[in-house]
Amino acid sequence: MRQWREAKARHRDALLFFRVGDFYELFHGDAEEGARLLGLTLTSRNNGAAARVPLAGVPAKALDDYLSRLVRMGRRVAICDQVEDPADAKGIVRREVTETLTPGTIVADNLLTERANNFLVAVVPATDGVYALAALDVSTGELTARRSELADLASELGRLEASELLVPRGASDGELGRAAASTTVTVRDDWLFEADVCENELLRFYGVQSLEGFGFQPDDAALVRAVGALVQYLKEIRPGGVTHLRPPRIERPGRLMALDEMTRRNLELTEPLRVGEEGGTLLDVLDQAVTAMGGRLLRRWTLEPLVVAEEIWARQGAVAGLADVPEVRSRLREALAEVSDLERLSGKLGTGRVGPRDLAGLRRSLELLPAVRAAALESEPPMVRELAEGLDCLEDILDRLVRAIATDPPAALADGGVIRAGWSAELDELRGVRDGARDFIAALQARERERTGIGSIKVGYNKVFGYYLEVTRANLDRVPTEYVRKQTLANGERYFTPELKEWEEKVFGAEERIARLEAELFAEVRDAVAGSVARIQGAGSRVAALDVLAALAEVGARRGYVRPEVHTGFDLVVRGGRHPVVETMMPREEFIPNDITLDEAGRIVILTGPNMAGKSTVLRQVGLIQLLAQMGAMVPATEARLPVTDRIFTRVGASDNLARGQSTFMVEMSETAAIVHGATRRSLVLLDEIGRGTSTYDGVSIAWAVTEHIHEHIGAKTIFATHYHELTQLGDQLSGVKNMNVSVREVGDQIVFLRRLVDGGADRSYGIHVARLAGMPSEIVERARELLAELEGTHSGGGEGLGRYGRHRPRSEASRDQLSMFQVEHPLVRRLRAIDPDDLSPKEALQILYELGSATRRRDEP
Ligand code: ADP
């Protein structure tokens, strides 16, 4: 237990798996936690005189499986292994923590998601309200740094899909803690984030004299701190060192669109709104990438639309260009398809975890690069050509791999046969000796059969006893005297002879030397390849980019998308627009395309229509088309002219933020507030049913005021889907607001959803139609019509145009309306009316006031 205590002391926040024989054991609190998280059986063992120690264990063979479950749950795990052979140990076997696994630092394939990056992110406060972020994917070596305002911090972390955060202790509560939400947070001592500590760390790590070469500027100290803290942490987690980190790339603001969590979720970019649902995201439709690298990059592009027109145009040119040349594209994709994950291979190279099959995979990939390059060079777009021209096909490495590594090497080096014949004369010779000896032994069988006359004599081999001659029981009396018994079986005996022993030693001796030599030779090749890790990463990222461009072209061509005209002006015009995801869920002709224009004269659309008409679909479709355009992709429409927006905001339906302990309405209002604060004239704002979480009157008033505010003070292009018909009055009142609706028609007893977007507000009596169709008695339907007419009379206030909801309308009038709507007298009013003040003494008056006061309070109580 002393070893355990020492190891645990250094890894307090990790579950410590401690090797004992064929098991890894958890003790004390770790055992209890392991039992809870993994369903292990909790037992205990007697610890000498001391109390009983809780204990839970997993078989060594199954360790990986348990580790991956824990890491997915966001836990840290330390593995304490035997570091000397038990046979050589004097006393207790020496054990050390050989590996620490945390969600943000894993490199093993079985723990990673192939098509998503795995970012470890360090966050440090810079100046007031600004944070510096550094993000590292250890599995690929990509390292970036950026600043973020507090308001955008959660968006940034969400966009990176950070799986672990490093934060300084001093900043771990408060704002930072909240932004981290559900990510695993690793709190580290403040001094590890100090500027000079971090700077020295980086200078040492990259072996440079100054950080300027990486693009750090004098006022980037906070970025240096974030990057340095990451590198420092990684050194602790992987004491064996890492050699594949790329130099940090600094992302200056203004290149990528910030996408907040709401918008990512509402537009279902990478995750479906309902957890656990398969398919149904934009990424599912787009992901035609044929490599894992391309898959990851496409995911990032989806979460990081561009905001610089030139960059968008460049990508568009590449995508549309490749969409136009189906044959070139399919040649390119065919070559790409067999390229293995070069980026993650570099992670394995950098952490010394490369096996023979990895190098064989690399060889296959490198063989294909010239074909990738040639196919890409057949196409016109400058971006594609530039990527292809700069693609380093790594011929020197390929040459070495071809000559050194066997065609089909085994997974484990120890299985032998990894190095190809001809690479090392010494190895070839040893193999010759071994094979000769084996042949000799094989030939022995025939000779001994003849010599002894025992026709059934067999030469065999097993791991424990080596080579032997086996004789069945019936022939034992004929065994020659020089045979030495080795092993007794149920129906025979196994023997060796001096001659067999001699040749066996030749085989074993050669095999031992072969194994040692192969390991040396393999290490040489591996190290040579690892020395070129930066070139491999470079090739990997070019391959990924080509793959994504070709994938977007493929989607565009296959689904009939067009290249939108992206401009720096204001107007948004979509003809024949479709929802990229919804359209894939039905036969092609069933999805009804729609046109929509948002321009100065109609920059806000109030979109009405009954439930299920298709309002949300139109709303999201516009958002997705805009987002696709800013990724540089083609869009599902027959024609589109789209502006470069600075942000896309959405507020859709009642989202399930209830877990955070806020009421639905509160969430809705805070989301809406965030939009109102963040949107500019260049934003696209998509609102669906805001105000629904409260009473009709509150709801209409809030929706109304928000629309007015956006119209007058922000000027953003906005679509506002609502079932509040009152809001259609805004279309008459405000110059930039227009009404549209998704039309329905009643045919006989059926309601037909036409899914057509048309000008004007929806037919407001639609609900009553539905009531009738649903079999409501005709008296009720008639009475409802009457009431509706009456209410409409009260509300649209005799041709005032501005309606009774005009902004200057006094509050008292609004509340009078609320009462009149129901045409019943409020009990308090009745009570007041019954009072004759002249009859009351001051004391009685006070008494009544108390009563009324408490009655009011009771009514207001929920
Ligand atoms: P609303 O927001 O008005 O309640 P939705 O947008 O949720 O309605 O649409 C309801 C359903 O109608 C969607 O799930 C989809 O299957 C179908 N739908 C919507 N728009 C279209 C369309 N343009 N063409 C075909 N089906 C559509």
Boltz pocket constraint, residues with backbone or C-beta under 6 A from the ligand:
constraints:
  - pocket:
      binder: B
      contacts: [[A, 582], [A, 590], [A, 591], [A, 592], [A, 593], [A, 609], [A, 610], [A, 611], [A, 612], [A, 613], [A, 614], [A, 615], [A, 616], [A, 617], [A, 618], [A, 755]]
      max_distance: 6.0
